[in-house]
C-alpha cells in the first residue's frame, strides 16, 4: 500500500515500477498486430472449387500447400447456389471433380438427407444424363450446404493448411524476382512465401497483381478470327430478349420523358466490334416452397417499385415465363437463375467490377443483392404483376436452412466473367468448335458457348432490346490447352491460372463451368508440382510427363 508521504527512495522505486509497467504493458497495448510469415511449396490463392481441388492435388502429390482464401465459405458458386450443375457431357468429367459429384451422390443415399421431401418424390431430371446417376454413382444436382460440406471434408481429410478472410494486397503485395513470384502479402500484413503459386480466383487478382497480361470485355471478332465474340446486335438466342415492342421511356413513346431505370442511352456498338463490357451477374438463389422451410421475400432497404417498370410492361404484353428457371434441387428447393428479358441478371451494372477496389466491389455486390431482392418482392407483391404470378411467387421464399449466417442469401455473387489472362495460348471459339487442333490437353469442356446479356439499349425504332446473350452448341467435347493455364514466359514462370484462363470472351462462355474449373484446378496443381520437382518454369514442363500423371489420376483428356 502506498504511503501518503513517501520517502525519496520509495518514490524512486515507485517511478521505476511505473516505467517498467509502461514499457512492457502499455507498449504492448499500442503495438501493431503481429504479422506472420508462412512458407509452403505451393500457395493457392482463392476459395473457389478450383482452389480446393488444386490444394488437395498438391497435397496428394506430397508437397506442402497453403490455401489463402479471401472467402470464409469454400466452393465459390458450386456451394453458393449453383446446384443445378451446367455439365454438358458428363463423361468427360474425371479426377477430383468426379470425386466431388460421387460424394454428393453418397450423401443423398442416406435417408436423413431427405428432410423436406421423400427421395422418391424428387424428379430425376438432369441435363443429358440423370441428376442422380446410379450406374456411375454420381449426383450432379444438390443443395448448397451439401456441396460446401464436401469441400470442407476435402480440406479436413487432406489436412490442408488454410487461412480464410485473407485478401491479397493488390497494390504492393506481390514480391517478384526474375519473373517469378517469391511471396504474396495480404491486407492483414501476413506474408506467404512459396515456390509455385496458383491463382484460383474468379477475378484473377493474383495474376493481375503479378503483372501478367489479361483482357476485360469482348474482343472484336477480327482479333482471333471468331464469329460469336464481339457485339452481337440482332442476334437473338435463348429466351432472354424482348419479343414485343416495349417502350423504354418513362412516358411510353415519349423520348423527352427520359429512360426507365437500367436502360442504357449509349449506342451498343458495331456488330462484331470489341468493347470493355462483360456479361451480367446475378445471385443463384436457393428457394423453397415448403411452408416450414420458407422465408417470405423481404422488402429490401430503399425499395423502389419504379426500378421494375420495364418488367411490368413485359407482363402487360402477356409474358408468362416467370418460373421457367426455378430448377429443382433436392428437398423442395431450387437453383433459381435468370430467365426472360427482365430478370435476376442485373444487366450493365457490373462493368467496373473486375478492376474495382475491394470496397467498390462490395458496393457493386450489395447493389446486385438489393436489386434482386427488390425484384422478388416486386413479383410477389406489386399489383402490376398478374395475380396468378403473384400468388405463385408467394408460395416461394428463401430456403430457411441455407446460408444461415447471411440471412439465407447466397454468399457468392455469380462472377460469370471478369479478367481473363492472355497467356502462352489463347483458347478461342476455333478450339471449342473443333475448327483447329488444340495442343496439350489438361481437361475437357463440352457445354454450350454461353454468354448472358451484356447491355440493354434503345433500338433505332425507339424500342428496348437486350444484347450479348449467346448460346452456340459445341459439336463434341473439346480439349483445353495446358498453355492456356500458363502466363507468357517473360511475365511469370511459377504461376498457373485455372479459373481466369487464357481465353477469348466467347470461348470462356463454355469453359467457365464449375466442373471444368475443378478439373483445371487439379491439372494446374499437378503441373505446379511436376515443374517444382524438375526445377522448371511452368512453361517448360514436358507435356508427356504431365499427361501421364493426369491420366494416372483419372483426368479425362481425350
C-alpha positions as CSV (number, residue, x, y, z in Angstrom):
1,X,0.0,0.0,0.0
2,X,1.3,3.5,-0.9
3,X,2.0,5.9,1.9
4,X,0.6,9.4,1.8
5,X,4.1,10.9,2.3
6,X,6.6,8.5,0.6
7,X,10.3,8.9,1.2
8,X,12.6,9.7,-1.7
9,X,13.9,6.0,-2.1
10,X,10.3,4.8,-2.1
11,X,9.3,7.4,-4.7
12,X,12.3,6.4,-6.9
13,X,11.3,2.7,-6.7
14,X,7.7,3.5,-7.5
15,X,8.7,5.6,-10.5
16,X,10.9,2.8,-11.7
17,X,7.9,0.4,-11.4
18,X,5.7,2.7,-13.4
19,X,8.4,3.0,-16.1
20,X,8.8,-0.8,-16.4
21,X,5.0,-1.2,-16.4
22,X,4.5,1.3,-19.2
23,X,7.4,-0.2,-21.2
24,X,6.2,-3.8,-21.1
25,X,2.4,-3.5,-20.8
26,X,1.5,0.0,-22.0
27,X,3.7,-0.5,-25.1
28,X,2.1,-3.8,-25.9
29,X,-1.3,-2.3,-26.0
30,X,-0.3,0.1,-28.8
31,X,1.7,-2.5,-30.7
32,X,0.8,-3.3,-34.3
33,X,-0.9,-6.7,-34.8
34,X,1.6,-9.5,-35.1
35,X,2.5,-10.2,-38.7
36,X,3.1,-13.8,-39.6
37,X,5.2,-15.3,-42.3
38,X,4.1,-18.7,-43.8
39,X,6.0,-20.9,-46.2
40,X,5.0,-23.8,-48.4
41,X,5.9,-25.4,-51.7
42,X,2.6,-24.4,-53.3
43,X,0.5,-21.3,-52.4
44,X,-3.1,-21.5,-53.7
45,X,-4.9,-18.1,-53.7
46,X,-8.7,-18.4,-53.7
47,X,-11.6,-20.2,-52.1
48,X,-13.4,-21.5,-55.2
49,X,-14.0,-25.1,-56.1
50,X,-10.8,-24.9,-58.3
51,X,-8.8,-23.7,-55.3
52,X,-9.9,-26.7,-53.2
53,X,-9.1,-29.3,-55.9
54,X,-5.7,-27.6,-56.6
55,X,-4.8,-27.7,-52.9
56,X,-5.9,-31.3,-52.5
57,X,-4.0,-32.4,-55.6
58,X,-0.8,-30.7,-54.4
59,X,-1.1,-32.4,-51.0
60,X,-1.8,-35.8,-52.6
61,X,1.4,-35.4,-54.6
62,X,3.4,-35.0,-51.4
63,X,4.0,-31.2,-51.4
64,X,3.3,-28.7,-48.6
65,X,0.5,-26.4,-49.6
66,X,-1.2,-23.4,-48.1
67,X,-4.6,-22.2,-49.2
68,X,-5.0,-18.4,-48.8
69,X,-8.7,-17.8,-49.2
70,X,-10.4,-14.4,-49.3
71,X,-13.6,-16.3,-48.6
72,X,-14.9,-17.7,-45.4
73,X,-17.0,-20.3,-47.2
74,X,-15.4,-22.7,-49.6
75,X,-16.6,-23.7,-53.1
76,X,-17.5,-20.4,-54.8
77,X,-20.6,-20.9,-57.0
78,X,-20.6,-24.7,-56.5
79,X,-21.6,-24.1,-52.9
80,X,-23.1,-20.7,-53.5
81,X,-26.4,-21.6,-55.1
82,X,-25.4,-23.1,-58.4
83,X,-26.7,-26.5,-57.5
84,X,-28.3,-27.3,-60.9
85,X,-24.9,-28.1,-62.5
86,X,-24.1,-27.0,-66.0
87,X,-22.3,-30.1,-67.1
88,X,-22.6,-30.8,-70.8
89,X,-21.2,-34.3,-71.5
90,X,-20.7,-35.7,-68.0
91,X,-18.4,-38.5,-69.3
92,X,-15.5,-36.0,-69.7
93,X,-15.6,-35.0,-66.1
94,X,-12.9,-37.0,-64.2
95,X,-10.5,-36.8,-61.4
96,X,-11.3,-34.9,-58.2
97,X,-14.2,-33.2,-60.0
98,X,-15.9,-36.6,-60.4
99,X,-15.0,-37.5,-56.8
100,X,-16.9,-34.4,-55.7
101,X,-20.1,-35.5,-57.5
102,X,-19.6,-39.0,-56.2
103,X,-19.5,-37.7,-52.7
104,X,-22.7,-35.7,-53.3
105,X,-24.3,-39.0,-54.5
106,X,-23.2,-40.8,-51.4
107,X,-24.7,-38.0,-49.2
108,X,-28.1,-38.4,-50.8
109,X,-28.1,-42.2,-50.4
110,X,-28.7,-41.5,-46.7
111,X,-32.3,-41.4,-45.6
112,X,-31.6,-38.5,-43.3
113,X,-30.5,-36.3,-46.3
114,X,-34.2,-36.1,-47.3
115,X,-35.7,-33.8,-44.7
116,X,-38.2,-31.8,-46.7
117,X,-39.0,-34.3,-49.4
118,X,-39.0,-38.1,-50.0
119,X,-36.2,-39.3,-52.2
120,X,-38.8,-41.0,-54.4
121,X,-40.6,-37.6,-54.9
122,X,-37.5,-35.9,-56.3
123,X,-37.8,-35.9,-60.1
124,X,-34.6,-37.3,-61.5
125,X,-34.3,-34.6,-64.2
126,X,-30.8,-33.7,-65.3
127,X,-29.0,-32.3,-68.3
128,X,-28.0,-35.0,-70.8
129,X,-27.9,-37.8,-68.1
130,X,-30.0,-38.2,-64.9
131,X,-29.4,-35.9,-62.0
132,X,-28.8,-39.0,-59.9
133,X,-26.8,-41.4,-62.0
134,X,-26.8,-44.7,-60.1
135,X,-24.7,-46.5,-62.6
136,X,-21.9,-44.0,-62.3
137,X,-22.6,-43.4,-58.6
138,X,-22.6,-39.6,-59.2
139,X,-25.2,-36.9,-58.4
140,X,-25.0,-33.6,-60.3
141,X,-27.7,-31.6,-58.7
142,X,-27.6,-30.7,-55.0
143,X,-28.2,-28.3,-52.2
144,X,-25.7,-25.6,-51.4
145,X,-24.9,-26.7,-47.9
146,X,-24.2,-30.3,-49.1
147,X,-21.6,-29.0,-51.6
148,X,-19.9,-26.8,-49.0
149,X,-19.6,-29.8,-46.6
150,X,-18.0,-31.9,-49.3
151,X,-15.4,-29.2,-49.9
152,X,-14.8,-28.9,-46.1
153,X,-14.3,-32.7,-46.0
154,X,-11.7,-32.5,-48.7
155,X,-9.8,-29.9,-46.7
156,X,-10.1,-31.7,-43.4
157,X,-9.2,-35.2,-44.8
158,X,-6.1,-33.9,-46.5
159,X,-5.1,-31.8,-43.6
160,X,-4.9,-28.7,-45.8
161,X,-3.4,-25.6,-44.1
162,X,-5.9,-22.8,-44.9
163,X,-6.2,-19.2,-43.9
164,X,-9.6,-17.6,-44.5
165,X,-10.6,-13.9,-44.9
166,X,-7.2,-13.2,-46.2
167,X,-7.3,-10.6,-49.0
168,X,-4.3,-10.1,-51.3
169,X,-2.8,-6.6,-51.1
170,X,-3.3,-5.9,-54.8
171,X,-1.2,-2.7,-54.9
172,X,2.1,-3.9,-53.5
173,X,1.5,-7.4,-52.1
174,X,3.3,-9.4,-54.7
175,X,7.1,-9.7,-54.5
176,X,8.7,-10.7,-57.8
177,X,12.3,-11.8,-58.6
178,X,13.5,-12.7,-62.1
179,X,10.0,-13.2,-63.4
180,X,9.0,-15.4,-60.5
181,X,6.7,-14.7,-57.6
182,X,8.6,-15.0,-54.3
183,X,5.8,-14.2,-51.9
184,X,2.4,-12.6,-51.5
185,X,1.2,-10.3,-48.8
186,X,-2.4,-9.9,-47.6
187,X,-4.1,-6.8,-46.2
188,X,-3.5,-8.2,-42.7
189,X,0.2,-8.0,-43.4
190,X,0.7,-11.7,-43.4
191,X,3.3,-13.0,-45.9
192,X,3.0,-16.3,-47.8
193,X,6.2,-17.5,-49.4
194,X,6.1,-20.3,-51.9
195,X,7.9,-21.9,-54.8
196,X,4.8,-22.2,-57.0
197,X,1.6,-20.2,-57.0
198,X,-1.9,-20.9,-58.3
199,X,-4.5,-18.1,-58.8
200,X,-7.9,-19.8,-58.4
201,X,-10.0,-16.7,-58.0
202,X,-12.8,-15.7,-60.4
203,X,-11.3,-12.2,-60.7
204,X,-7.7,-13.2,-61.5
205,X,-6.4,-10.8,-58.7
206,X,-3.1,-12.5,-58.1
207,X,-2.4,-12.8,-61.8
208,X,-3.1,-9.1,-62.4
209,X,-1.0,-8.0,-59.3
210,X,1.9,-10.1,-60.6
211,X,1.9,-8.1,-63.9
212,X,0.5,-10.8,-66.1
213,X,-1.3,-9.7,-69.2
214,X,-5.1,-10.0,-69.2
215,X,-8.2,-8.8,-71.0
216,X,-11.5,-7.5,-69.7
217,X,-14.5,-7.4,-72.1
218,X,-15.2,-8.7,-75.5
219,X,-12.5,-8.9,-78.2
220,X,-13.5,-7.9,-81.7
221,X,-14.2,-10.9,-83.9
222,X,-11.3,-9.9,-86.1
223,X,-8.8,-10.4,-83.2
224,X,-9.0,-14.2,-83.1
225,X,-11.0,-14.8,-86.3
226,X,-14.2,-15.6,-84.5
227,X,-17.9,-15.2,-85.2
228,X,-19.6,-15.0,-81.8
229,X,-17.2,-12.9,-79.7
230,X,-17.8,-9.2,-80.3
231,X,-21.0,-7.1,-80.2
232,X,-24.0,-9.3,-81.2
233,X,-26.7,-6.8,-82.0
234,X,-29.6,-8.5,-83.8
235,X,-28.6,-12.0,-82.6
236,X,-31.5,-13.5,-80.5
237,X,-30.7,-16.7,-78.8
238,X,-32.3,-18.3,-75.7
239,X,-35.4,-16.6,-74.3
240,X,-33.8,-13.5,-72.7
241,X,-34.8,-10.8,-75.2
242,X,-37.8,-8.6,-75.8
243,X,-40.2,-10.4,-78.1
244,X,-42.7,-7.5,-78.1
245,X,-42.2,-3.8,-78.8
246,X,-41.6,-2.3,-75.3
247,X,-41.0,1.4,-74.9
248,X,-38.0,2.2,-72.7
249,X,-39.2,5.7,-71.8
250,X,-40.8,7.0,-68.6
251,X,-43.8,8.0,-70.6
252,X,-44.3,5.3,-73.2
253,X,-43.3,6.6,-76.7
254,X,-42.1,10.0,-75.4
255,X,-38.3,10.1,-75.6
256,X,-38.2,13.5,-73.9
257,X,-39.6,12.0,-70.7
258,X,-36.3,10.1,-70.1
259,X,-35.3,6.5,-70.0
260,X,-36.5,4.0,-67.5
261,X,-34.0,2.6,-65.0
262,X,-31.5,0.0,-66.3
263,X,-31.8,1.1,-69.9
264,X,-28.6,2.5,-71.5
265,X,-28.6,5.6,-73.6
266,X,-25.3,4.5,-75.2
267,X,-25.1,3.2,-78.7
268,X,-24.5,-0.6,-78.4
269,X,-21.6,-0.6,-80.9
270,X,-21.0,-2.0,-84.3
271,X,-21.7,-5.7,-84.8
272,X,-18.6,-7.7,-84.3
273,X,-16.6,-4.9,-82.6
274,X,-15.0,-5.3,-79.2
275,X,-15.8,-3.4,-76.0
276,X,-15.0,-3.4,-72.3
277,X,-18.3,-4.8,-71.3
278,X,-18.9,-8.1,-69.5
279,X,-21.9,-10.5,-69.2
280,X,-24.3,-9.8,-66.4
281,X,-24.0,-11.1,-62.9
282,X,-26.7,-12.4,-60.6
283,X,-27.2,-14.4,-57.4
284,X,-28.2,-18.1,-57.9
285,X,-30.9,-18.1,-55.2
286,X,-31.9,-21.2,-53.3
287,X,-35.6,-21.0,-52.9
288,X,-38.1,-23.3,-51.1
289,X,-41.8,-23.8,-51.3
290,X,-42.0,-26.0,-48.2
291,X,-44.1,-24.0,-45.6
292,X,-41.8,-25.0,-42.8
293,X,-38.6,-24.1,-44.6
294,X,-39.6,-20.9,-46.5
295,X,-38.7,-17.3,-45.6
296,X,-41.1,-14.9,-47.4
297,X,-39.3,-12.4,-49.7
298,X,-38.4,-9.4,-47.6
299,X,-38.9,-5.8,-48.7
300,X,-35.3,-4.6,-49.1
301,X,-34.0,-1.3,-47.9
302,X,-34.6,1.6,-50.3
303,X,-37.1,-0.5,-52.3
304,X,-38.4,1.4,-55.3
305,X,-41.0,-0.3,-57.5
306,X,-40.2,2.1,-60.3
307,X,-36.9,0.1,-60.9
308,X,-39.1,-2.7,-62.2
309,X,-41.4,-0.8,-64.5
310,X,-39.8,-2.4,-67.5
311,X,-40.8,-5.8,-66.2
312,X,-44.4,-4.5,-65.6
313,X,-44.6,-3.6,-69.2
314,X,-43.3,-7.1,-70.2
315,X,-46.1,-8.6,-68.1
316,X,-48.6,-6.3,-69.7
317,X,-47.7,-7.7,-73.1
318,X,-48.6,-11.2,-71.9
319,X,-45.2,-12.7,-70.9
320,X,-45.8,-15.8,-68.8
321,X,-42.4,-17.5,-68.2
322,X,-41.6,-16.2,-64.7
323,X,-40.9,-19.7,-63.3
324,X,-39.0,-21.1,-66.2
325,X,-35.7,-21.4,-64.4
326,X,-36.8,-22.4,-60.9
327,X,-34.7,-25.5,-61.5
328,X,-35.5,-28.2,-58.9
329,X,-32.8,-29.4,-56.5
330,X,-33.4,-31.9,-53.6
331,X,-35.7,-31.1,-50.7
332,X,-38.2,-28.9,-52.5
333,X,-35.7,-26.3,-53.2
334,X,-34.5,-24.5,-56.4
335,X,-31.4,-23.2,-58.1
336,X,-33.2,-20.1,-59.5
337,X,-31.5,-18.5,-62.4
338,X,-32.1,-15.6,-64.8
339,X,-35.0,-16.1,-67.2
340,X,-36.6,-13.7,-69.6
341,X,-35.9,-10.1,-70.9
342,X,-36.0,-8.6,-67.3
343,X,-35.0,-11.0,-64.6
344,X,-32.3,-11.6,-62.0
345,X,-29.4,-10.6,-64.3
346,X,-28.5,-7.0,-63.4
347,X,-27.6,-6.0,-66.9
348,X,-24.9,-3.4,-67.4
349,X,-24.2,-2.8,-63.7
350,X,-21.0,-4.8,-63.3
351,X,-18.6,-3.3,-65.9
352,X,-16.4,-1.8,-63.2
353,X,-16.2,-4.9,-61.1
354,X,-13.1,-6.7,-62.5
355,X,-10.8,-3.8,-61.8
356,X,-12.6,-2.3,-58.8
357,X,-11.1,-2.0,-55.4
358,X,-12.4,-4.3,-52.7
359,X,-14.6,-1.6,-51.2
360,X,-16.0,-0.8,-54.7
361,X,-16.7,-4.5,-55.3
362,X,-18.6,-4.7,-52.0
363,X,-20.8,-1.8,-53.2
364,X,-21.4,-3.5,-56.5
365,X,-22.3,-6.8,-54.8
366,X,-24.6,-5.1,-52.4
367,X,-26.3,-3.2,-55.2
368,X,-26.9,-6.5,-57.0
369,X,-28.3,-8.0,-53.8
370,X,-30.8,-5.1,-53.3
371,X,-31.8,-5.2,-57.0
372,X,-32.5,-8.9,-56.9
373,X,-34.3,-8.8,-53.5
374,X,-36.4,-6.0,-54.8
375,X,-37.2,-7.9,-57.9
376,X,-38.5,-10.9,-56.0
377,X,-40.5,-8.6,-53.7
378,X,-42.0,-6.8,-56.7
379,X,-43.1,-10.0,-58.4
380,X,-44.7,-11.3,-55.2
381,X,-46.5,-8.1,-54.2
382,X,-46.9,-5.5,-56.8
383,X,-50.4,-5.2,-58.4
384,X,-48.8,-4.6,-61.8
385,X,-47.8,-8.2,-61.8
386,X,-50.5,-10.6,-62.9
387,X,-52.4,-12.0,-59.9
388,X,-51.7,-15.7,-60.7
389,X,-48.0,-14.9,-60.9
390,X,-48.1,-13.0,-57.6
391,X,-50.0,-15.9,-55.9
392,X,-47.5,-18.5,-57.1
393,X,-44.5,-16.4,-56.1
394,X,-45.9,-16.0,-52.6
395,X,-45.6,-19.8,-52.2
396,X,-41.9,-19.4,-52.6
397,X,-39.3,-17.9,-50.4
398,X,-35.6,-18.1,-49.4
399,X,-34.7,-21.5,-48.0
400,X,-34.5,-21.2,-44.2
401,X,-31.8,-23.9,-43.8
402,X,-29.4,-22.4,-46.4
403,X,-26.9,-19.6,-46.0
404,X,-27.9,-19.4,-42.4
405,X,-25.2,-16.9,-41.4
406,X,-26.2,-14.5,-44.2
407,X,-29.9,-14.1,-43.9
408,X,-30.5,-17.1,-46.2
409,X,-28.9,-15.2,-49.1
410,X,-26.0,-16.7,-51.1
411,X,-22.5,-15.7,-50.1
412,X,-21.2,-15.6,-53.6
413,X,-22.3,-13.4,-56.5
414,X,-22.1,-15.2,-59.8
415,X,-19.0,-13.7,-61.4
416,X,-19.6,-15.1,-64.8
417,X,-16.6,-13.3,-66.2
418,X,-14.0,-10.8,-65.0
419,X,-10.4,-10.7,-66.1
420,X,-9.1,-13.3,-68.5
421,X,-5.4,-14.0,-68.8
422,X,-3.6,-13.5,-72.1
423,X,-1.2,-16.4,-71.8
424,X,1.0,-18.6,-73.8
425,X,-2.0,-20.0,-75.7
426,X,-5.4,-18.3,-76.0
427,X,-8.5,-20.6,-76.2
428,X,-10.9,-19.3,-78.8
429,X,-14.2,-20.5,-80.4
430,X,-12.0,-22.2,-83.0
431,X,-10.8,-24.6,-80.3
432,X,-14.3,-25.0,-78.8
433,X,-16.0,-25.6,-82.1
434,X,-13.3,-28.1,-83.3
435,X,-12.0,-25.8,-86.1
436,X,-8.4,-26.3,-85.1
437,X,-6.3,-28.8,-83.1
438,X,-5.7,-27.7,-79.5
439,X,-2.3,-28.6,-78.1
440,X,-1.6,-30.3,-74.7
441,X,-4.9,-31.2,-73.2
442,X,-5.3,-30.9,-69.4
443,X,-9.0,-31.4,-69.3
444,X,-12.1,-31.1,-71.4
445,X,-15.2,-28.9,-71.7
446,X,-18.4,-29.7,-73.5
447,X,-21.0,-27.1,-72.5
448,X,-22.6,-24.6,-75.0
449,X,-20.7,-21.4,-75.6
450,X,-22.9,-19.4,-73.3
451,X,-22.9,-15.6,-72.6
452,X,-25.6,-13.8,-70.7
453,X,-26.8,-10.4,-71.8
454,X,-24.2,-7.6,-71.7
455,X,-26.2,-4.5,-72.4
456,X,-29.8,-3.2,-72.7
457,X,-30.2,-0.4,-75.2
458,X,-32.7,1.5,-77.4
459,X,-33.0,0.4,-81.0
460,X,-33.3,2.9,-83.8
461,X,-37.1,2.2,-83.9
462,X,-37.3,3.5,-80.3
463,X,-38.0,0.2,-78.6
464,X,-35.8,-1.5,-76.0
465,X,-33.7,-4.6,-76.6
466,X,-31.0,-6.7,-74.8
467,X,-27.7,-7.6,-76.4
468,X,-25.0,-10.2,-75.8
469,X,-27.0,-13.3,-74.9
470,X,-25.4,-16.1,-77.0
471,X,-25.8,-19.8,-76.9
472,X,-23.9,-21.8,-79.5
473,X,-23.7,-25.6,-79.1
474,X,-20.4,-27.3,-79.4
475,X,-20.2,-30.2,-81.8
476,X,-18.4,-32.5,-79.3
477,X,-16.3,-32.3,-76.2
478,X,-13.2,-30.3,-76.8
479,X,-9.7,-30.2,-75.1
480,X,-8.3,-27.3,-73.1
481,X,-4.7,-26.5,-73.7
482,X,-2.2,-26.6,-70.9
483,X,-0.6,-23.4,-72.1
484,X,-4.0,-21.6,-71.5
485,X,-3.2,-22.0,-67.8
486,X,0.3,-20.5,-68.0
487,X,1.3,-16.8,-68.4
488,X,3.7,-15.7,-71.0
489,X,7.1,-17.0,-70.0
490,X,8.6,-13.5,-69.8
491,X,5.9,-12.3,-67.4
492,X,5.8,-15.1,-64.7
493,X,7.4,-18.6,-64.6
494,X,5.8,-20.0,-61.4
495,X,2.2,-19.2,-61.7
496,X,-0.8,-21.2,-63.0
497,X,-4.3,-19.8,-63.6
498,X,-7.1,-22.4,-63.8
499,X,-10.1,-20.1,-63.5
500,X,-9.3,-16.7,-65.2
501,X,-7.8,-18.8,-68.0
502,X,-6.3,-17.5,-71.2
503,X,-9.4,-17.4,-73.4
504,X,-11.5,-15.2,-75.6
505,X,-14.8,-13.9,-74.2
506,X,-16.9,-16.4,-76.1
507,X,-14.7,-19.4,-75.6
508,X,-14.7,-18.7,-71.9
509,X,-18.5,-18.8,-72.1
510,X,-18.2,-22.6,-72.4
511,X,-15.0,-23.1,-70.3
512,X,-16.4,-21.2,-67.3
513,X,-18.5,-24.1,-65.9
514,X,-17.8,-25.2,-62.3
515,X,-16.9,-28.9,-63.1
516,X,-14.3,-27.6,-65.6
517,X,-12.8,-25.2,-63.0
518,X,-12.4,-28.2,-60.7
519,X,-10.7,-30.2,-63.5
520,X,-8.4,-27.3,-64.3
521,X,-7.6,-26.7,-60.6
522,X,-6.4,-30.3,-60.3
523,X,-4.4,-30.1,-63.5
524,X,-2.8,-26.8,-62.5
525,X,-1.6,-28.2,-59.2
526,X,-0.2,-31.3,-61.0
527,X,1.8,-29.1,-63.3
528,X,3.0,-26.9,-60.4
529,X,4.3,-29.9,-58.5
530,X,6.0,-31.5,-61.6
531,X,7.6,-28.2,-62.5
532,X,8.8,-27.8,-59.0
533,X,10.2,-31.3,-58.8
534,X,12.1,-30.8,-62.1
535,X,13.2,-27.3,-61.3
536,X,11.4,-25.9,-64.4
537,X,9.4,-22.9,-65.3
538,X,5.8,-23.9,-65.8
539,X,6.1,-23.1,-69.5
540,X,8.9,-25.6,-69.9
541,X,7.2,-28.6,-68.3
542,X,7.3,-31.7,-70.6
543,X,3.7,-32.3,-71.6
544,X,4.1,-36.1,-71.8
545,X,5.2,-36.1,-68.2
546,X,2.2,-34.0,-67.2
547,X,-0.2,-36.1,-69.3
548,X,1.0,-39.4,-67.7
549,X,0.3,-38.1,-64.2
550,X,-3.1,-36.6,-65.2
551,X,-4.2,-39.9,-66.7
552,X,-3.0,-41.8,-63.7
553,X,-5.2,-39.5,-61.6
554,X,-8.2,-40.3,-63.8
555,X,-8.4,-37.0,-65.6
556,X,-10.2,-37.3,-68.9
557,X,-8.0,-35.7,-71.6
558,X,-9.5,-37.0,-74.9
